[in-house]
């Protein structure tokens, strides 16, 4: 089912995740280097990734909402039994 709906394989998702990943790497590197300013720059990049991904989704580059189709016949109903026999 995830493949049928794209599972986030959109330009908005990829861009947001890549920017956030770079922010995570920058923040982690500066945390180990004991550089507070660099760490917070990395945290800011993570927030920028979320913001850019959200803006791109609003621009139409994200996943389109498609409701999951369900069978109109309810399990256990008379219609379901007739449908199963056919």
PDB file with SEQRES, HELIX, SHEET and CRYST1 records, atoms N, CA, C and O in Angstrom:
SEQRES   1 A   86  UNK UNK UNK UNK UNK UNK UNK UNK UNK UNK UNK UNK UNK          
SEQRES   2 A   86  UNK UNK UNK UNK UNK UNK UNK UNK UNK UNK UNK UNK UNK          
SEQRES   3 A   86  UNK UNK UNK UNK UNK UNK UNK UNK UNK UNK UNK UNK UNK          
SEQRES   4 A   86  UNK UNK UNK UNK UNK UNK UNK UNK UNK UNK UNK UNK UNK          
SEQRES   5 A   86  UNK UNK UNK UNK UNK UNK UNK UNK UNK UNK UNK UNK UNK          
SEQRES   6 A   86  UNK UNK UNK UNK UNK UNK UNK UNK UNK UNK UNK UNK UNK          
SEQRES   7 A   86  UNK UNK UNK UNK UNK UNK UNK UNK                              
HELIX    1 AA1 UNK A   11  UNK A   32  1                                  22    
HELIX    2 AA2 UNK A   36  UNK A   56  1                                  21    
HELIX    3 AA3 UNK A   57  UNK A   61  3                                   5    
HELIX    4 AA4 UNK A   78  UNK A   85  1                                   8    
CRYST1    1.000    1.000    1.000  90.00  90.00  90.00 P 1           1          
ATOM      1  N   UNK A   1       0.819  -1.177   0.000  1.00  0.00           N  
ATOM      2  CA  UNK A   1       0.000   0.000   0.000  1.00  0.00           C  
ATOM      3  C   UNK A   1       0.871   1.252   0.000  1.00  0.00           C  
ATOM      4  O   UNK A   1       0.491   2.252  -0.608  1.00  0.00           O  
ATOM      5  N   UNK A   2       2.019   1.230   0.657  1.00  0.00           N  
ATOM      6  CA  UNK A   2       2.869   2.406   0.727  1.00  0.00           C  
ATOM      7  C   UNK A   2       3.369   2.808  -0.652  1.00  0.00           C  
ATOM      8  O   UNK A   2       3.474   3.996  -0.955  1.00  0.00           O  
ATOM      9  N   UNK A   3       3.679   1.820  -1.490  1.00  0.00           N  
ATOM     10  CA  UNK A   3       4.168   2.134  -2.825  1.00  0.00           C  
ATOM     11  C   UNK A   3       3.088   2.761  -3.691  1.00  0.00           C  
ATOM     12  O   UNK A   3       3.378   3.604  -4.540  1.00  0.00           O  
ATOM     13  N   UNK A   4       1.851   2.355  -3.479  1.00  0.00           N  
ATOM     14  CA  UNK A   4       0.760   2.897  -4.278  1.00  0.00           C  
ATOM     15  C   UNK A   4       0.549   4.376  -3.991  1.00  0.00           C  
ATOM     16  O   UNK A   4       0.074   5.114  -4.854  1.00  0.00           O  
ATOM     17  N   UNK A   5       0.898   4.813  -2.791  1.00  0.00           N  
ATOM     18  CA  UNK A   5       0.696   6.206  -2.424  1.00  0.00           C  
ATOM     19  C   UNK A   5       1.983   7.009  -2.452  1.00  0.00           C  
ATOM     20  O   UNK A   5       1.977   8.158  -2.008  1.00  0.00           O  
ATOM     21  N   UNK A   6       3.077   6.473  -2.946  1.00  0.00           N  
ATOM     22  CA  UNK A   6       4.311   7.225  -3.083  1.00  0.00           C  
ATOM     23  C   UNK A   6       5.199   7.215  -1.854  1.00  0.00           C  
ATOM     24  O   UNK A   6       6.420   7.302  -1.986  1.00  0.00           O  
ATOM     25  N   UNK A   7       4.633   7.113  -0.676  1.00  0.00           N  
ATOM     26  CA  UNK A   7       5.370   7.030   0.580  1.00  0.00           C  
ATOM     27  C   UNK A   7       6.412   8.140   0.706  1.00  0.00           C  
ATOM     28  O   UNK A   7       7.519   7.901   1.189  1.00  0.00           O  
ATOM     29  N   UNK A   8       6.064   9.344   0.276  1.00  0.00           N  
ATOM     30  CA  UNK A   8       6.958  10.481   0.436  1.00  0.00           C  
ATOM     31  C   UNK A   8       7.999  10.642  -0.647  1.00  0.00           C  
ATOM     32  O   UNK A   8       8.927  11.435  -0.486  1.00  0.00           O  
ATOM     33  N   UNK A   9       7.878   9.919  -1.746  1.00  0.00           N  
ATOM     34  CA  UNK A   9       8.853  10.038  -2.835  1.00  0.00           C  
ATOM     35  C   UNK A   9       8.476  11.220  -3.714  1.00  0.00           C  
ATOM     36  O   UNK A   9       8.036  11.047  -4.850  1.00  0.00           O  
ATOM     37  N   UNK A  10       8.655  12.434  -3.174  1.00  0.00           N  
ATOM     38  CA  UNK A  10       8.324  13.647  -3.896  1.00  0.00           C  
ATOM     39  C   UNK A  10       9.490  14.623  -3.772  1.00  0.00           C  
ATOM     40  O   UNK A  10      10.320  14.481  -2.875  1.00  0.00           O  
ATOM     41  N   UNK A  11       9.561  15.613  -4.664  1.00  0.00           N  
ATOM     42  CA  UNK A  11      10.630  16.609  -4.540  1.00  0.00           C  
ATOM     43  C   UNK A  11      10.595  17.336  -3.195  1.00  0.00           C  
ATOM     44  O   UNK A  11      11.647  17.633  -2.629  1.00  0.00           O  
ATOM     45  N   UNK A  12       9.406  17.623  -2.680  1.00  0.00           N  
ATOM     46  CA  UNK A  12       9.308  18.318  -1.395  1.00  0.00           C  
ATOM     47  C   UNK A  12       9.887  17.467  -0.270  1.00  0.00           C  
ATOM     48  O   UNK A  12      10.631  17.976   0.569  1.00  0.00           O  
ATOM     49  N   UNK A  13       9.556  16.190  -0.244  1.00  0.00           N  
ATOM     50  CA  UNK A  13      10.051  15.307   0.814  1.00  0.00           C  
ATOM     51  C   UNK A  13      11.561  15.132   0.722  1.00  0.00           C  
ATOM     52  O   UNK A  13      12.262  15.238   1.728  1.00  0.00           O  
ATOM     53  N   UNK A  14      12.060  14.865  -0.474  1.00  0.00           N  
ATOM     54  CA  UNK A  14      13.500  14.669  -0.640  1.00  0.00           C  
ATOM     55  C   UNK A  14      14.282  15.919  -0.255  1.00  0.00           C  
ATOM     56  O   UNK A  14      15.292  15.824   0.443  1.00  0.00           O  
ATOM     57  N   UNK A  15      13.838  17.072  -0.694  1.00  0.00           N  
ATOM     58  CA  UNK A  15      14.548  18.311  -0.398  1.00  0.00           C  
ATOM     59  C   UNK A  15      14.548  18.596   1.099  1.00  0.00           C  
ATOM     60  O   UNK A  15      15.588  18.926   1.669  1.00  0.00           O  
ATOM     61  N   UNK A  16      13.392  18.471   1.736  1.00  0.00           N  
ATOM     62  CA  UNK A  16      13.317  18.717   3.171  1.00  0.00           C  
ATOM     63  C   UNK A  16      14.193  17.767   3.970  1.00  0.00           C  
ATOM     64  O   UNK A  16      14.866  18.184   4.911  1.00  0.00           O  
ATOM     65  N   UNK A  17      14.188  16.510   3.605  1.00  0.00           N  
ATOM     66  CA  UNK A  17      14.989  15.511   4.330  1.00  0.00           C  
ATOM     67  C   UNK A  17      16.485  15.733   4.102  1.00  0.00           C  
ATOM     68  O   UNK A  17      17.278  15.590   5.032  1.00  0.00           O  
ATOM     69  N   UNK A  18      16.871  16.076   2.893  1.00  0.00           N  
ATOM     70  CA  UNK A  18      18.301  16.306   2.621  1.00  0.00           C  
ATOM     71  C   UNK A  18      18.811  17.506   3.411  1.00  0.00           C  
ATOM     72  O   UNK A  18      19.891  17.447   3.999  1.00  0.00           O  
ATOM     73  N   UNK A  19      18.041  18.595   3.431  1.00  0.00           N  
ATOM     74  CA  UNK A  19      18.459  19.774   4.198  1.00  0.00           C  
ATOM     75  C   UNK A  19      18.514  19.439   5.684  1.00  0.00           C  
ATOM     76  O   UNK A  19      19.462  19.826   6.367  1.00  0.00           O  
ATOM     77  N   UNK A  20      17.523  18.734   6.190  1.00  0.00           N  
ATOM     78  CA  UNK A  20      17.522  18.359   7.608  1.00  0.00           C  
ATOM     79  C   UNK A  20      18.682  17.420   7.932  1.00  0.00           C  
ATOM     80  O   UNK A  20      19.277  17.529   9.004  1.00  0.00           O  
ATOM     81  N   UNK A  21      19.012  16.503   7.028  1.00  0.00           N  
ATOM     82  CA  UNK A  21      20.138  15.592   7.245  1.00  0.00           C  
ATOM     83  C   UNK A  21      21.458  16.366   7.315  1.00  0.00           C  
ATOM     84  O   UNK A  21      22.307  16.082   8.160  1.00  0.00           O  
ATOM     85  N   UNK A  22      21.620  17.336   6.428  1.00  0.00           N  
ATOM     86  CA  UNK A  22      22.832  18.166   6.466  1.00  0.00           C  
ATOM     87  C   UNK A  22      22.894  18.925   7.795  1.00  0.00           C  
ATOM     88  O   UNK A  22      23.957  19.033   8.405  1.00  0.00           O  
ATOM     89  N   UNK A  23      21.742  19.452   8.239  1.00  0.00           N  
ATOM     90  CA  UNK A  23      21.697  20.139   9.531  1.00  0.00           C  
ATOM     91  C   UNK A  23      22.054  19.219  10.680  1.00  0.00           C  
ATOM     92  O   UNK A  23      22.745  19.622  11.615  1.00  0.00           O  
ATOM     93  N   UNK A  24      21.581  17.977  10.610  1.00  0.00           N  
ATOM     94  CA  UNK A  24      21.909  17.000  11.644  1.00  0.00           C  
ATOM     95  C   UNK A  24      23.413  16.731  11.669  1.00  0.00           C  
ATOM     96  O   UNK A  24      24.022  16.670  12.737  1.00  0.00           O  
ATOM     97  N   UNK A  25      24.002  16.573  10.495  1.00  0.00           N  
ATOM     98  CA  UNK A  25      25.452  16.316  10.417  1.00  0.00           C  
ATOM     99  C   UNK A  25      26.256  17.509  10.930  1.00  0.00           C  
ATOM    100  O   UNK A  25      27.225  17.340  11.671  1.00  0.00           O  
ATOM    101  N   UNK A  26      25.849  18.717  10.533  1.00  0.00           N  
ATOM    102  CA  UNK A  26      26.544  19.920  10.997  1.00  0.00           C  
ATOM    103  C   UNK A  26      26.419  20.045  12.520  1.00  0.00           C  
ATOM    104  O   UNK A  26      27.410  20.279  13.212  1.00  0.00           O  
ATOM    105  N   UNK A  27      25.206  19.887  13.029  1.00  0.00           N  
ATOM    106  CA  UNK A  27      25.004  19.984  14.477  1.00  0.00           C  
ATOM    107  C   UNK A  27      25.796  18.935  15.234  1.00  0.00           C  
ATOM    108  O   UNK A  27      26.381  19.231  16.276  1.00  0.00           O  
ATOM    109  N   UNK A  28      25.820  17.713  14.723  1.00  0.00           N  
ATOM    110  CA  UNK A  28      26.574  16.648  15.377  1.00  0.00           C  
ATOM    111  C   UNK A  28      28.068  16.902  15.372  1.00  0.00           C  
ATOM    112  O   UNK A  28      28.749  16.678  16.372  1.00  0.00           O  
ATOM    113  N   UNK A  29      28.580  17.377  14.224  1.00  0.00           N  
ATOM    114  CA  UNK A  29      30.013  17.654  14.133  1.00  0.00           C  
ATOM    115  C   UNK A  29      30.421  18.768  15.089  1.00  0.00           C  
ATOM    116  O   UNK A  29      31.445  18.664  15.764  1.00  0.00           O  
ATOM    117  N   UNK A  30      29.638  19.817  15.147  1.00  0.00           N  
ATOM    118  CA  UNK A  30      29.975  20.929  16.035  1.00  0.00           C  
ATOM    119  C   UNK A  30      29.726  20.605  17.502  1.00  0.00           C  
ATOM    120  O   UNK A  30      30.359  21.193  18.380  1.00  0.00           O  
ATOM    121  N   UNK A  31      28.817  19.683  17.777  1.00  0.00           N  
ATOM    122  CA  UNK A  31      28.613  19.262  19.157  1.00  0.00           C  
ATOM    123  C   UNK A  31      29.859  18.526  19.651  1.00  0.00           C  
ATOM    124  O   UNK A  31      30.315  18.739  20.774  1.00  0.00           O  
ATOM    125  N   UNK A  32      30.401  17.656  18.794  1.00  0.00           N  
ATOM    126  CA  UNK A  32      31.621  16.928  19.166  1.00  0.00           C  
ATOM    127  C   UNK A  32      32.796  17.895  19.279  1.00  0.00           C  
ATOM    128  O   UNK A  32      33.672  17.714  20.125  1.00  0.00           O  
ATOM    129  N   UNK A  33      32.816  18.932  18.421  1.00  0.00           N  
ATOM    130  CA  UNK A  33      33.898  19.915  18.449  1.00  0.00           C  
ATOM    131  C   UNK A  33      33.710  20.944  19.571  1.00  0.00           C  
ATOM    132  O   UNK A  33      34.539  21.839  19.733  1.00  0.00           O  
ATOM    133  N   UNK A  34      32.628  20.821  20.340  1.00  0.00           N  
ATOM    134  CA  UNK A  34      32.334  21.727  21.454  1.00  0.00           C  
ATOM    135  C   UNK A  34      32.216  23.180  20.992  1.00  0.00           C  
ATOM    136  O   UNK A  34      32.747  24.098  21.617  1.00  0.00           O  
ATOM    137  N   UNK A  35      31.499  23.357  19.874  1.00  0.00           N  
ATOM    138  CA  UNK A  35      31.254  24.691  19.328  1.00  0.00           C  
ATOM    139  C   UNK A  35      29.755  24.948  19.396  1.00  0.00           C  
ATOM    140  O   UNK A  35      28.985  24.402  18.606  1.00  0.00           O  
ATOM    141  N   UNK A  36      29.353  25.774  20.334  1.00  0.00           N  
ATOM    142  CA  UNK A  36      27.930  26.012  20.575  1.00  0.00           C  
ATOM    143  C   UNK A  36      27.247  26.686  19.400  1.00  0.00           C  
ATOM    144  O   UNK A  36      26.139  26.306  19.024  1.00  0.00           O  
ATOM    145  N   UNK A  37      27.897  27.682  18.819  1.00  0.00           N  
ATOM    146  CA  UNK A  37      27.291  28.413  17.697  1.00  0.00           C  
ATOM    147  C   UNK A  37      27.069  27.483  16.511  1.00  0.00           C  
ATOM    148  O   UNK A  37      26.000  27.506  15.902  1.00  0.00           O  
ATOM    149  N   UNK A  38      28.053  26.675  16.178  1.00  0.00           N  
ATOM    150  CA  UNK A  38      27.917  25.733  15.071  1.00  0.00           C  
ATOM    151  C   UNK A  38      26.818  24.712  15.323  1.00  0.00           C  
ATOM    152  O   UNK A  38      26.096  24.328  14.402  1.00  0.00           O  
ATOM    153  N   UNK A  39      26.693  24.275  16.569  1.00  0.00           N  
ATOM    154  CA  UNK A  39      25.623  23.333  16.918  1.00  0.00           C  
ATOM    155  C   UNK A  39      24.264  23.951  16.639  1.00  0.00           C  
ATOM    156  O   UNK A  39      23.406  23.307  16.036  1.00  0.00           O  
ATOM    157  N   UNK A  40      24.055  25.196  17.069  1.00  0.00           N  
ATOM    158  CA  UNK A  40      22.758  25.838  16.871  1.00  0.00           C  
ATOM    159  C   UNK A  40      22.503  26.162  15.405  1.00  0.00           C  
ATOM    160  O   UNK A  40      21.350  26.224  14.976  1.00  0.00           O  
ATOM    161  N   UNK A  41      23.559  26.369  14.636  1.00  0.00           N  
ATOM    162  CA  UNK A  41      23.391  26.533  13.180  1.00  0.00           C  
ATOM    163  C   UNK A  41      22.861  25.228  12.584  1.00  0.00           C  
ATOM    164  O   UNK A  41      21.990  25.251  11.715  1.00  0.00           O  
ATOM    165  N   UNK A  42      23.374  24.112  13.040  1.00  0.00           N  
ATOM    166  CA  UNK A  42      22.874  22.816  12.590  1.00  0.00           C  
ATOM    167  C   UNK A  42      21.414  22.611  12.960  1.00  0.00           C  
ATOM    168  O   UNK A  42      20.631  22.114  12.150  1.00  0.00           O  
ATOM    169  N   UNK A  43      21.040  22.988  14.177  1.00  0.00           N  
ATOM    170  CA  UNK A  43      19.646  22.882  14.605  1.00  0.00           C  
ATOM    171  C   UNK A  43      18.768  23.781  13.736  1.00  0.00           C  
ATOM    172  O   UNK A  43      17.663  23.390  13.360  1.00  0.00           O  
ATOM    173  N   UNK A  44      19.248  24.976  13.417  1.00  0.00           N  
ATOM    174  CA  UNK A  44      18.489  25.890  12.553  1.00  0.00           C  
ATOM    175  C   UNK A  44      18.306  25.293  11.164  1.00  0.00           C  
ATOM    176  O   UNK A  44      17.249  25.452  10.555  1.00  0.00           O  
ATOM    177  N   UNK A  45      19.332  24.603  10.658  1.00  0.00           N  
ATOM    178  CA  UNK A  45      19.214  23.961   9.343  1.00  0.00           C  
ATOM    179  C   UNK A  45      18.145  22.871   9.352  1.00  0.00           C  
ATOM    180  O   UNK A  45      17.441  22.684   8.360  1.00  0.00           O  
ATOM    181  N   UNK A  46      18.023  22.159  10.454  1.00  0.00           N  
ATOM    182  CA  UNK A  46      16.972  21.142  10.555  1.00  0.00           C  
ATOM    183  C   UNK A  46      15.599  21.803  10.438  1.00  0.00           C  
ATOM    184  O   UNK A  46      14.718  21.302   9.739  1.00  0.00           O  
ATOM    185  N   UNK A  47      15.425  22.926  11.125  1.00  0.00           N  
ATOM    186  CA  UNK A  47      14.153  23.658  11.043  1.00  0.00           C  
ATOM    187  C   UNK A  47      13.927  24.208   9.634  1.00  0.00           C  
ATOM    188  O   UNK A  47      12.797  24.210   9.146  1.00  0.00           O  
ATOM    189  N   UNK A  48      14.979  24.668   8.988  1.00  0.00           N  
ATOM    190  CA  UNK A  48      14.866  25.172   7.610  1.00  0.00           C  
ATOM    191  C   UNK A  48      14.437  24.044   6.676  1.00  0.00           C  
ATOM    192  O   UNK A  48      13.641  24.268   5.763  1.00  0.00           O  
ATOM    193  N   UNK A  49      14.953  22.840   6.894  1.00  0.00           N  
ATOM    194  CA  UNK A  49      14.555  21.696   6.070  1.00  0.00           C  
ATOM    195  C   UNK A  49      13.069  21.417   6.180  1.00  0.00           C  
ATOM    196  O   UNK A  49      12.402  21.157   5.179  1.00  0.00           O  
ATOM    197  N   UNK A  50      12.550  21.472   7.407  1.00  0.00           N  
ATOM    198  CA  UNK A  50      11.109  21.262   7.596  1.00  0.00           C  
ATOM    199  C   UNK A  50      10.308  22.376   6.937  1.00  0.00           C  
ATOM    200  O   UNK A  50       9.270  22.120   6.327  1.00  0.00           O  
ATOM    201  N   UNK A  51      10.785  23.602   7.056  1.00  0.00           N  
ATOM    202  CA  UNK A  51      10.094  24.747   6.466  1.00  0.00           C  
ATOM    203  C   UNK A  51      10.100  24.674   4.939  1.00  0.00           C  
ATOM    204  O   UNK A  51       9.068  24.890   4.302  1.00  0.00           O  
ATOM    205  N   UNK A  52      11.245  24.375   4.359  1.00  0.00           N  
ATOM    206  CA  UNK A  52      11.352  24.282   2.898  1.00  0.00           C  
ATOM    207  C   UNK A  52      10.477  23.144   2.369  1.00  0.00           C  
ATOM    208  O   UNK A  52       9.785  23.310   1.364  1.00  0.00           O  
ATOM    209  N   UNK A  53      10.504  22.000   3.033  1.00  0.00           N  
ATOM    210  CA  UNK A  53       9.654  20.886   2.611  1.00  0.00           C  
ATOM    211  C   UNK A  53       8.176  21.245   2.664  1.00  0.00           C  
ATOM    212  O   UNK A  53       7.416  20.901   1.759  1.00  0.00           O  
ATOM    213  N   UNK A  54       7.767  21.940   3.727  1.00  0.00           N  
ATOM    214  CA  UNK A  54       6.376  22.360   3.857  1.00  0.00           C  
ATOM    215  C   UNK A  54       5.969  23.367   2.793  1.00  0.00           C  
ATOM    216  O   UNK A  54       4.870  23.288   2.244  1.00  0.00           O  
ATOM    217  N   UNK A  55       6.854  24.311   2.502  1.00  0.00           N  
ATOM    218  CA  UNK A  55       6.558  25.315   1.464  1.00  0.00           C  
ATOM    219  C   UNK A  55       6.463  24.647   0.097  1.00  0.00           C  
ATOM    220  O   UNK A  55       5.569  24.959  -0.689  1.00  0.00           O  
ATOM    221  N   UNK A  56       7.379  23.733  -0.183  1.00  0.00           N  
ATOM    222  CA  UNK A  56       7.336  23.035  -1.478  1.00  0.00           C  
ATOM    223  C   UNK A  56       6.061  22.203  -1.606  1.00  0.00           C  
ATOM    224  O   UNK A  56       5.494  22.098  -2.694  1.00  0.00           O  
ATOM    225  N   UNK A  57       5.612  21.617  -0.505  1.00  0.00           N  
ATOM    226  CA  UNK A  57       4.364  20.856  -0.546  1.00  0.00           C  
ATOM    227  C   UNK A  57       3.193  21.774  -0.866  1.00  0.00           C  
ATOM    228  O   UNK A  57       2.319  21.418  -1.656  1.00  0.00           O  
ATOM    229  N   UNK A  58       3.174  22.958  -0.252  1.00  0.00           N  
ATOM    230  CA  UNK A  58       2.115  23.922  -0.539  1.00  0.00           C  
ATOM    231  C   UNK A  58       2.163  24.415  -1.992  1.00  0.00           C  
ATOM    232  O   UNK A  58       1.141  24.804  -2.559  1.00  0.00           O  
ATOM    233  N   UNK A  59       3.362  24.391  -2.583  1.00  0.00           N  
ATOM    234  CA  UNK A  59       3.515  24.803  -3.981  1.00  0.00           C  
ATOM    235  C   UNK A  59       3.083  23.707  -4.956  1.00  0.00           C  
ATOM    236  O   UNK A  59       3.083  23.917  -6.169  1.00  0.00           O  
ATOM    237  N   UNK A  60       2.721  22.553  -4.433  1.00  0.00           N  
ATOM    238  CA  UNK A  60       2.252  21.472  -5.288  1.00  0.00           C  
ATOM    239  C   UNK A  60       3.294  20.425  -5.614  1.00  0.00           C  
ATOM    240  O   UNK A  60       3.059  19.569  -6.466  1.00  0.00           O  
ATOM    241  N   UNK A  61       4.446  20.474  -4.954  1.00  0.00           N  
ATOM    242  CA  UNK A  61       5.506  19.502  -5.219  1.00  0.00           C  
ATOM    243  C   UNK A  61       5.514  18.346  -4.230  1.00  0.00           C  
ATOM    244  O   UNK A  61       6.433  17.527  -4.229  1.00  0.00           O  
ATOM    245  N   UNK A  62       4.495  18.285  -3.395  1.00  0.00           N  
ATOM    246  CA  UNK A  62       4.395  17.213  -2.411  1.00  0.00           C  
ATOM    247  C   UNK A  62       3.424  16.149  -2.864  1.00  0.00           C  
ATOM    248  O   UNK A  62       2.925  16.173  -3.989  1.00  0.00           O  
ATOM    249  N   UNK A  63       3.167  15.224  -1.976  1.00  0.00           N  
ATOM    250  CA  UNK A  63       2.268  14.113  -2.277  1.00  0.00           C  
ATOM    251  C   UNK A  63       0.829  14.600  -2.285  1.00  0.00           C  
ATOM    252  O   UNK A  63       0.397  15.314  -1.380  1.00  0.00           O  
ATOM    253  N   UNK A  64       0.106  14.214  -3.298  1.00  0.00           N  
ATOM    254  CA  UNK A  64      -1.309  14.561  -3.393  1.00  0.00           C  
ATOM    255  C   UNK A  64      -2.111  13.628  -2.500  1.00  0.00           C  
ATOM    256  O   UNK A  64      -1.792  12.443  -2.394  1.00  0.00           O  
ATOM    257  N   UNK A  65      -3.143  14.148  -1.861  1.00  0.00           N  
ATOM    258  CA  UNK A  65      -3.986  13.326  -1.004  1.00  0.00           C  
ATOM    259  C   UNK A  65      -4.942  12.528  -1.867  1.00  0.00           C  
ATOM    260  O   UNK A  65      -5.718  13.085  -2.643  1.00  0.00           O  
ATOM    261  N   UNK A  66      -4.874  11.216  -1.720  1.00  0.00           N  
ATOM    262  CA  UNK A  66      -5.788  10.322  -2.417  1.00  0.00           C  
ATOM    263  C   UNK A  66      -6.383   9.383  -1.385  1.00  0.00           C  
ATOM    264  O   UNK A  66      -5.670   8.556  -0.815  1.00  0.00           O  
ATOM    265  N   UNK A  67      -7.690   9.500  -1.136  1.00  0.00           N  
ATOM    266  CA  UNK A  67      -8.285   8.610  -0.133  1.00  0.00           C  
ATOM    267  C   UNK A  67      -8.178   7.150  -0.554  1.00  0.00           C  
ATOM    268  O   UNK A  67      -8.257   6.824  -1.738  1.00  0.00           O  
ATOM    269  N   UNK A  68      -8.001   6.290   0.420  1.00  0.00           N  
ATOM    270  CA  UNK A  68      -7.905   4.861   0.155  1.00  0.00           C  
ATOM    271  C   UNK A  68      -9.289   4.358  -0.225  1.00  0.00           C  
ATOM    272  O   UNK A  68     -10.269   4.593   0.482  1.00  0.00           O  
ATOM    273  N   UNK A  69      -9.349   3.669  -1.343  1.00  0.00           N  
ATOM    274  CA  UNK A  69     -10.636   3.152  -1.796  1.00  0.00           C  
ATOM    275  C   UNK A  69     -11.005   1.921  -0.974  1.00  0.00           C  
ATOM    276  O   UNK A  69     -10.195   1.012  -0.789  1.00  0.00           O  
ATOM    277  N   UNK A  70     -12.222   1.912  -0.496  1.00  0.00           N  
ATOM    278  CA  UNK A  70     -12.701   0.764   0.271  1.00  0.00           C  
ATOM    279  C   UNK A  70     -13.889   0.169  -0.452  1.00  0.00           C  
ATOM    280  O   UNK A  70     -14.584   0.848  -1.208  1.00  0.00           O  
ATOM    281  N   UNK A  71     -14.104  -1.076  -0.214  1.00  0.00           N  
ATOM    282  CA  UNK A  71     -15.224  -1.764  -0.836  1.00  0.00           C  
ATOM    283  C   UNK A  71     -16.529  -1.266  -0.225  1.00  0.00           C  
ATOM    284  O   UNK A  71     -16.631  -1.139   0.996  1.00  0.00           O  
ATOM    285  N   UNK A  72     -17.521  -0.986  -1.053  1.00  0.00           N  
ATOM    286  CA  UNK A  72     -18.792  -0.522  -0.499  1.00  0.00           C  
ATOM    287  C   UNK A  72     -19.557  -1.642   0.210  1.00  0.00           C  
ATOM    288  O   UNK A  72     -20.527  -1.377   0.920  1.00  0.00           O  
ATOM    289  N   UNK A  73     -19.128  -2.883   0.022  1.00  0.00           N  
ATOM    290  CA  UNK A  73     -19.807  -4.025   0.623  1.00  0.00           C  
ATOM    291  C   UNK A  73     -19.166  -4.307   1.978  1.00  0.00           C  
ATOM    292  O   UNK A  73     -17.952  -4.502   2.049  1.00  0.00           O  
ATOM    293  N   UNK A  74     -19.945  -4.333   3.045  1.00  0.00           N  
ATOM    294  CA  UNK A  74     -19.425  -4.596   4.383  1.00  0.00           C  
ATOM    295  C   UNK A  74     -19.289  -6.091   4.614  1.00  0.00           C  
ATOM    296  O   UNK A  74     -20.118  -6.881   4.163  1.00  0.00           O  
ATOM    297  N   UNK A  75     -18.238  -6.468   5.318  1.00  0.00           N  
ATOM    298  CA  UNK A  75     -18.023  -7.878   5.630  1.00  0.00           C  
ATOM    299  C   UNK A  75     -19.145  -8.385   6.518  1.00  0.00           C  
ATOM    300  O   UNK A  75     -19.554  -7.700   7.456  1.00  0.00           O  
ATOM    301  N   UNK A  76     -19.639  -9.562   6.234  1.00  0.00           N  
ATOM    302  CA  UNK A  76     -20.685 -10.165   7.045  1.00  0.00           C  
ATOM    303  C   UNK A  76     -22.088  -9.807   6.612  1.00  0.00           C  
ATOM    304  O   UNK A  76     -23.054 -10.395   7.099  1.00  0.00           O  
ATOM    305  N   UNK A  77     -22.223  -8.852   5.704  1.00  0.00           N  
ATOM    306  CA  UNK A  77     -23.572  -8.466   5.269  1.00  0.00           C  
ATOM    307  C   UNK A  77     -24.079  -9.445   4.216  1.00  0.00           C  
ATOM    308  O   UNK A  77     -23.323 -10.258   3.683  1.00  0.00           O  
ATOM    309  N   UNK A  78     -25.362  -9.348   3.934  1.00  0.00           N  
ATOM    310  CA  UNK A  78     -25.954 -10.196   2.910  1.00  0.00           C  
ATOM    311  C   UNK A  78     -25.333  -9.908   1.554  1.00  0.00           C  
ATOM    312  O   UNK A  78     -25.119 -10.821   0.757  1.00  0.00           O  
ATOM    313  N   UNK A  79     -25.045  -8.649   1.294  1.00  0.00           N  
ATOM    314  CA  UNK A  79     -24.418  -8.274   0.017  1.00  0.00           C  
ATOM    315  C   UNK A  79     -23.029  -8.897  -0.104  1.00  0.00           C  
ATOM    316  O   UNK A  79     -22.631  -9.314  -1.191  1.00  0.00           O  
ATOM    317  N   UNK A  80     -22.296  -8.964   0.995  1.00  0.00           N  
ATOM    318  CA  UNK A  80     -20.956  -9.538   0.977  1.00  0.00           C  
ATOM    319  C   UNK A  80     -21.019 -11.037   0.662  1.00  0.00           C  
ATOM    320  O   UNK A  80     -20.202 -11.550  -0.101  1.00  0.00           O  
ATOM    321  N   UNK A  81     -21.986 -11.728   1.250  1.00  0.00           N  
ATOM    322  CA  UNK A  81     -22.120 -13.165   0.973  1.00  0.00           C  
ATOM    323  C   UNK A  81     -22.504 -13.392  -0.487  1.00  0.00           C  
ATOM    324  O   UNK A  81     -22.000 -14.314  -1.128  1.00  0.00           O  
ATOM    325  N   UNK A  82     -23.382 -12.562  -1.005  1.00  0.00           N  
ATOM    326  CA  UNK A  82     -23.777 -12.698  -2.412  1.00  0.00           C  
ATOM    327  C   UNK A  82     -22.592 -12.371  -3.318  1.00  0.00           C  
ATOM    328  O   UNK A  82     -22.394 -13.014  -4.349  1.00  0.00           O  
ATOM    329  N   UNK A  83     -21.818 -11.380  -2.932  1.00  0.00           N  
ATOM    330  CA  UNK A  83     -20.654 -10.989  -3.724  1.00  0.00           C  
ATOM    331  C   UNK A  83     -19.617 -12.112  -3.721  1.00  0.00           C  
ATOM    332  O   UNK A  83     -18.961 -12.345  -4.736  1.00  0.00           O  
ATOM    333  N   UNK A  84     -19.461 -12.804  -2.603  1.00  0.00           N  
ATOM    334  CA  UNK A  84     -18.485 -13.895  -2.504  1.00  0.00           C  
ATOM    335  C   UNK A  84     -18.909 -15.088  -3.345  1.00  0.00           C  
ATOM    336  O   UNK A  84     -18.056 -15.789  -3.890  1.00  0.00           O  
ATOM    337  N   UNK A  85     -20.205 -15.331  -3.462  1.00  0.00           N  
ATOM    338  CA  UNK A  85     -20.688 -16.454  -4.263  1.00  0.00           C  
ATOM    339  C   UNK A  85     -20.506 -16.216  -5.750  1.00  0.00           C  
ATOM    340  O   UNK A  85     -20.346 -17.164  -6.519  1.00  0.00           O  
ATOM    341  N   UNK A  86     -20.529 -14.975  -6.155  1.00  0.00           N  
ATOM    342  CA  UNK A  86     -20.470 -14.657  -7.606  1.00  0.00           C  
ATOM    343  C   UNK A  86     -19.110 -14.862  -8.185  1.00  0.00           C  
ATOM    344  O   UNK A  86     -18.907 -14.639  -9.378  1.00  0.00           O  
TER     345      UNK A  86                                                      
END                                                                             
